[in-house]
Amino acid sequence: MPELPEVETFARALRPLLAGCTILSADLRWARTLAAPSPRKFRAQIQGQKIVDVTRRAKYLTLQLTDFSLFVHLRMSGDLFIKEAGYKAEKHDRLILALTPGPSPDYGRGELNLLPAPSSAQVVAGDGDQSIKYLVFNDTRKFGRVWLTDDADSVVGGLGPEPLGDSFTPQWLYESLHARRRQMKPLLLDQTFLAGLGNIYTDEALHIAKIHPLSLSDSVTPKQAERLNEAIRAVLNEGIRRNGASIDWVYRGGEFQNYFRVYGRDGEACPECGTKIQKFYVGQRGTHVCPHCQKLKR
């Protein structure tokens, strides 16, 4: 599932291509992709809306429209494409938005990436008009969801703070960890506690901070909280810089997987001490640790 850096990569790639376009119509090809409102209301409300900006909140991609916000959560297999006029829907396309020509960068011919590094958001250009025609949400496993609302809080209001935001300070983290008594990894994955972290970046940050994933949150010292705050920011910023991580068959484009410290490296040497990295499961999530750097104090 794409985490904060992957969704941020989508937002940055799509922003210059979508901002200024107007939505002409919506072809909802699988009704359950739409979480809210009803399909009939959705089609009526979205028609004629101008895309003002493309942003991100946690793992949600957000199209800021004239009167509404369109939230997209890619989940396990969601993908976004920009297609030219004459595009014919494919088997796993769940939602297709027809757009007026907006910005029209000179991309040349053939299938091209939106970013200097390969990206999962791609534009397909043909021999004719090079401008945007369709925004396609493709989702093989049907877990992705879309919301159209004029009340953003109804979708993202319950999320915790952004880990790259100003409110995410070492003091906030220390106090919030001590206000709970939970194992560290499940707590960091809890989107109501801190928004945007997933399995990869949690493992990486905990390793940098030298905190075991099973440590209890109220046992973290002020110094550890400071290190963890810095580690979370560092791994997310590095993930964004490298356009996210490409580790599955859906998200293709980033290169952060080439720089993992522990995630997916069970049996390999820890980059800090050389101890073999171990893998175990926490709440059915594969978890990677260095048993020397991340000692569990009981």
PLY file of the C-alpha trace (Angstrom):
ply
format ascii 1.0
element vertex 298
property float x
property float y
property float z
element edge 297
property int vertex1
property int vertex2
end_header
0.00 0.00 0.00
1.42 3.41 -0.90
2.53 5.37 2.15
3.06 9.11 2.57
6.09 9.45 0.24
4.42 7.50 -2.58
1.20 9.53 -2.36
3.21 12.75 -2.17
5.00 11.65 -5.35
1.64 11.21 -7.07
0.49 14.65 -5.93
3.64 16.40 -7.14
3.51 14.59 -10.47
-0.16 15.28 -11.14
-0.35 18.86 -9.87
1.14 20.63 -12.92
-0.85 18.43 -15.28
-4.27 18.68 -13.65
-4.44 22.15 -12.09
-6.63 24.31 -14.30
-8.52 21.46 -15.96
-12.31 21.26 -15.73
-14.11 17.97 -15.17
-16.61 17.37 -17.97
-18.07 14.07 -16.75
-17.46 11.04 -14.56
-17.70 7.44 -15.70
-18.09 5.39 -12.52
-17.48 1.84 -13.65
-17.68 0.10 -10.26
-20.10 1.70 -7.82
-18.34 0.57 -4.62
-15.23 2.53 -5.57
-17.26 5.57 -4.51
-17.48 5.84 -0.74
-19.58 9.02 -0.84
-21.91 10.46 -2.05
-24.34 8.34 -4.11
-23.30 7.69 -7.71
-26.09 9.89 -9.05
-25.18 12.79 -6.78
-21.49 12.30 -7.51
-21.96 12.62 -11.26
-24.11 15.72 -10.87
-21.84 17.48 -8.38
-18.51 16.82 -10.05
-19.54 17.93 -13.52
-18.16 21.38 -14.32
-15.83 21.48 -11.31
-12.43 23.01 -11.94
-9.34 21.34 -10.47
-7.71 24.09 -8.43
-4.89 22.07 -6.88
-3.65 18.54 -6.21
-2.49 17.93 -2.64
-2.11 15.17 -0.07
-3.35 14.48 3.46
-1.71 11.44 5.05
-2.21 8.62 2.50
-5.07 10.40 0.74
-4.52 12.09 -2.61
-6.71 15.19 -2.76
-8.02 17.05 -5.78
-9.12 20.46 -4.59
-12.08 21.44 -6.78
-13.98 24.68 -7.10
-16.62 23.67 -4.54
-15.54 20.23 -3.31
-12.63 18.03 -2.35
-12.11 14.76 -4.20
-10.22 12.28 -2.00
-8.59 9.17 -3.46
-7.18 6.38 -1.31
-5.23 3.95 -3.47
-5.16 1.12 -0.88
-3.57 -2.12 -2.08
-3.71 -1.89 -5.85
-4.99 1.54 -6.87
-3.21 3.35 -9.68
-3.70 6.64 -11.54
-3.10 7.36 -15.20
-3.62 10.28 -17.53
-4.82 9.23 -20.98
-5.36 10.99 -24.26
-8.56 11.52 -26.22
-9.95 8.31 -27.66
-8.89 6.21 -24.69
-10.91 3.01 -24.31
-11.61 1.79 -20.80
-9.69 -1.25 -19.60
-10.89 -4.15 -17.46
-9.84 -2.80 -14.06
-10.66 0.88 -14.60
-13.03 1.91 -11.78
-13.45 5.64 -12.38
-12.69 7.78 -15.42
-12.90 11.57 -15.31
-13.17 13.34 -18.65
-11.30 16.65 -18.56
-11.00 19.75 -20.66
-7.53 20.33 -22.07
-5.59 21.99 -19.32
-1.86 22.50 -19.21
-0.29 20.78 -22.19
3.42 20.13 -21.67
5.40 19.06 -24.71
5.97 15.38 -23.97
6.56 14.07 -27.47
5.25 10.64 -28.42
4.80 7.30 -26.71
4.20 6.44 -23.08
6.07 8.89 -20.88
6.61 9.40 -17.19
5.47 12.42 -15.24
8.70 12.53 -13.25
12.39 12.40 -14.11
12.43 9.05 -12.31
9.76 6.52 -13.38
6.38 7.15 -11.80
3.21 5.15 -11.38
1.26 8.17 -12.66
1.85 8.18 -16.40
0.69 10.12 -19.44
0.05 8.44 -22.75
0.54 10.69 -25.76
-0.44 9.93 -29.32
0.08 11.49 -32.71
-2.57 14.14 -32.22
-3.51 16.44 -29.37
-1.02 16.10 -26.50
-3.27 17.65 -23.83
-4.93 15.86 -20.93
-8.20 14.11 -21.73
-8.89 11.55 -19.00
-7.84 10.87 -15.44
-8.21 7.13 -14.90
-8.37 5.35 -11.54
-7.45 1.71 -12.12
-7.75 -0.74 -9.22
-7.35 -4.47 -9.81
-8.28 -5.65 -6.31
-11.10 -3.11 -5.78
-9.89 -1.91 -2.37
-9.36 1.73 -3.39
-11.96 4.35 -2.51
-13.02 7.82 -3.67
-14.92 10.52 -1.76
-16.43 13.76 -3.07
-17.33 16.14 -0.28
-17.59 19.79 0.70
-16.63 18.83 4.26
-13.05 17.55 4.27
-13.22 16.69 7.96
-15.83 14.04 7.21
-13.05 12.07 5.49
-9.77 13.12 7.12
-10.89 14.91 10.27
-10.05 11.94 12.48
-6.45 11.64 11.34
-3.48 12.43 13.52
-0.97 15.18 12.72
1.22 15.17 9.64
4.71 13.89 10.52
6.25 16.55 8.28
4.11 19.32 9.74
5.06 21.95 12.29
2.93 20.38 15.03
4.94 17.17 14.98
7.59 18.10 17.53
9.73 15.94 19.84
7.77 17.30 22.81
4.41 16.44 21.22
5.67 12.96 20.37
7.00 12.29 23.87
3.82 13.49 25.57
1.58 11.61 23.13
3.54 8.38 23.53
3.29 8.63 27.31
-0.44 9.35 27.14
-0.82 5.78 25.88
0.56 2.37 26.76
0.84 0.56 23.47
3.51 -1.26 21.52
5.44 1.19 19.39
4.89 -0.22 15.92
1.09 -0.66 16.12
0.82 2.83 17.59
2.88 4.45 14.82
0.75 2.63 12.24
-2.42 3.99 13.84
-3.51 6.79 11.50
-5.46 8.51 14.28
-2.20 8.86 16.21
0.12 9.93 13.40
-0.98 10.17 9.78
0.91 8.76 6.83
3.27 6.13 8.20
3.00 2.56 6.99
4.96 -0.65 7.39
8.08 0.37 5.48
8.77 3.79 6.94
7.87 2.71 10.47
10.44 -0.09 10.41
13.06 2.23 8.95
12.43 5.02 11.46
12.43 2.71 14.48
15.77 1.27 13.38
17.36 4.71 13.06
15.99 5.67 16.47
17.20 2.35 17.95
13.76 1.52 19.37
12.34 -1.99 19.29
8.90 -2.24 17.61
7.48 -4.03 20.66
8.68 -1.43 23.17
5.86 0.17 25.13
5.17 3.76 24.19
5.24 5.03 27.77
8.75 3.65 28.24
10.29 5.94 25.62
12.66 8.53 27.05
12.74 12.19 25.98
16.00 11.53 24.11
14.50 8.55 22.29
11.43 10.60 21.38
13.71 13.26 19.92
15.64 10.66 17.91
12.40 9.08 16.69
10.99 12.44 15.65
14.12 13.15 13.63
14.16 9.61 12.19
10.54 9.76 11.01
11.12 13.07 9.28
14.37 11.84 7.75
13.01 8.61 6.24
9.89 10.32 4.88
11.88 13.15 3.29
14.35 10.67 1.82
11.46 8.57 0.52
9.95 11.63 -1.15
13.31 12.63 -2.60
13.60 9.21 -4.19
9.96 9.18 -5.41
8.94 6.53 -2.91
9.64 2.81 -2.85
8.75 0.34 -5.60
8.36 -3.04 -3.94
5.20 -4.49 -5.47
3.40 -4.87 -8.76
1.37 -1.68 -8.45
3.53 1.27 -7.50
6.34 1.58 -10.02
8.63 4.51 -10.02
10.60 5.13 -6.86
14.03 3.91 -5.88
13.94 4.15 -2.09
13.86 0.34 -1.88
17.52 0.43 -2.86
18.31 2.27 0.36
16.35 0.30 2.96
18.20 -0.20 6.24
16.10 -3.09 7.58
12.80 -3.45 5.73
12.79 -6.55 3.53
16.42 -7.32 4.46
15.91 -10.20 6.91
19.05 -12.32 7.12
21.24 -9.52 5.80
23.71 -7.46 7.80
22.58 -4.40 9.74
24.23 -1.30 8.20
25.12 -0.08 11.69
26.60 -3.12 13.44
26.61 -6.04 11.01
24.20 -8.19 13.02
21.75 -10.20 10.93
18.39 -8.48 10.57
15.46 -10.49 11.87
11.86 -10.59 10.66
8.82 -11.35 12.79
5.17 -10.36 12.79
3.42 -7.69 14.79
-0.32 -7.65 14.30
0.10 -9.69 11.08
2.51 -7.10 9.72
5.99 -8.21 8.69
8.42 -6.39 10.94
12.18 -6.04 10.57
14.67 -5.30 13.35
18.32 -5.45 14.26
18.39 -7.40 17.54
21.60 -5.63 18.57
20.68 -2.00 17.73
17.05 -2.35 18.80
17.13 -4.23 22.07
13.83 -4.89 23.76
14.05 -3.91 27.40
11.66 -5.85 29.58
0 1
1 2
2 3
3 4
4 5
5 6
6 7
7 8
8 9
9 10
10 11
11 12
12 13
13 14
14 15
15 16
16 17
17 18
18 19
19 20
20 21
21 22
22 23
23 24
24 25
25 26
26 27
27 28
28 29
29 30
30 31
31 32
32 33
33 34
34 35
35 36
36 37
37 38
38 39
39 40
40 41
41 42
42 43
43 44
44 45
45 46
46 47
47 48
48 49
49 50
50 51
51 52
52 53
53 54
54 55
55 56
56 57
57 58
58 59
59 60
60 61
61 62
62 63
63 64
64 65
65 66
66 67
67 68
68 69
69 70
70 71
71 72
72 73
73 74
74 75
75 76
76 77
77 78
78 79
79 80
80 81
81 82
82 83
83 84
84 85
85 86
86 87
87 88
88 89
89 90
90 91
91 92
92 93
93 94
94 95
95 96
96 97
97 98
98 99
99 100
100 101
101 102
102 103
103 104
104 105
105 106
106 107
107 108
108 109
109 110
110 111
111 112
112 113
113 114
114 115
115 116
116 117
117 118
118 119
119 120
120 121
121 122
122 123
123 124
124 125
125 126
126 127
127 128
128 129
129 130
130 131
131 132
132 133
133 134
134 135
135 136
136 137
137 138
138 139
139 140
140 141
141 142
142 143
143 144
144 145
145 146
146 147
147 148
148 149
149 150
150 151
151 152
152 153
153 154
154 155
155 156
156 157
157 158
158 159
159 160
160 161
161 162
162 163
163 164
164 165
165 166
166 167
167 168
168 169
169 170
170 171
171 172
172 173
173 174
174 175
175 176
176 177
177 178
178 179
179 180
180 181
181 182
182 183
183 184
184 185
185 186
186 187
187 188
188 189
189 190
190 191
191 192
192 193
193 194
194 195
195 196
196 197
197 198
198 199
199 200
200 201
201 202
202 203
203 204
204 205
205 206
206 207
207 208
208 209
209 210
210 211
211 212
212 213
213 214
214 215
215 216
216 217
217 218
218 219
219 220
220 221
221 222
222 223
223 224
224 225
225 226
226 227
227 228
228 229
229 230
230 231
231 232
232 233
233 234
234 235
235 236
236 237
237 238
238 239
239 240
240 241
241 242
242 243
243 244
244 245
245 246
246 247
247 248
248 249
249 250
250 251
251 252
252 253
253 254
254 255
255 256
256 257
257 258
258 259
259 260
260 261
261 262
262 263
263 264
264 265
265 266
266 267
267 268
268 269
269 270
270 271
271 272
272 273
273 274
274 275
275 276
276 277
277 278
278 279
279 280
280 281
281 282
282 283
283 284
284 285
285 286
286 287
287 288
288 289
289 290
290 291
291 292
292 293
293 294
294 295
295 296
296 297
